[in-house]
């Protein structure tokens, strides 16, 4: 396998004009006109976005190109995918020599609406939905039958929004009649996020909700789990539901496996390579809030999210 390129120090506007990067765009998209439009748009987007300008150029291009190749829209308003800058610590060999300096990289993060888009394209889903459950709406969940004894959704939108969330439900039905439902309580979701997200602490989140975090320290709590717990919860529900019981096309598998990864062009410029073990880099970031001790002896892959999110990049111009 070709070796991933080392981080480059040149500006993105210079890097995107190199033959290697142009070849990568054309080889990936397969349409010169589409490739030229993509290059012009992403160059403009980076030029007006200070957060993107700090990122390694290869990770910006590869992340945006992955989203483009999946025909997903990068606008935060649509919530299909994001490029998220995060600080990566320097990597050293056993002798302490720096083999990769500290840098800012752009991480490809798939939104829950991106999962829905990719699933619907299979043409196999008659129904697919995910929803937060409010207090008093559902009762008597039977995990074996995957049914609630009673369902009374609050019809008043404002009243429903003000009610506390007690759980999350995801459901799909194929056109052939097969269906599957998954339900997690809010406590289950909180425990999952606390255990598997390197950027999130349940204890810190409670302090944040209670207003116990000083104003000058709020920048530390920029993880999507802190900013949009319901959105990340819906994404988790769809990842769990579709990956375990859903139909996974090659396109969906690619998106699933590269969600939360830092992408880099390979040394020949002929394709995209995920960096090794870049699922929310396991090393503690200088921006990461205090973590409570982990006691689990076995863990799944971390939640696909940067461990030191600075801001979600708006690439709506692409």
Buried (B, 14 or more C-beta within 10 A) or exposed (E): EEEBBBBBEEEBEEBBEBEBBBBBBBBBBEEEEBBBEBBEBBBEBBEEBEBBBBBBBBBBBBBBBBBBBBEBBBBBEBBBBBBBBBBBBEEEEEEEEEEBEEBBBBBBBBBBBBBBBBBEBBEBBEEBBBBBBBEEBBEEBEEEEBEBEEEEEBEEEEEBEEBEBBBBBBBBBBEEEEEBBBBBBBEEBBEBBBBBBBBBBBEBBEBBEEEEBEEEEEEBBBBBBBEBBBBBBBBBBBBBBBEEBBBBBEBBEBBBEBBBBBBBBBEEBEEBBBBEEBBBBEEEBEBBBEBEEEEEEEEEEBBBBBBBBBBBBBBEBB
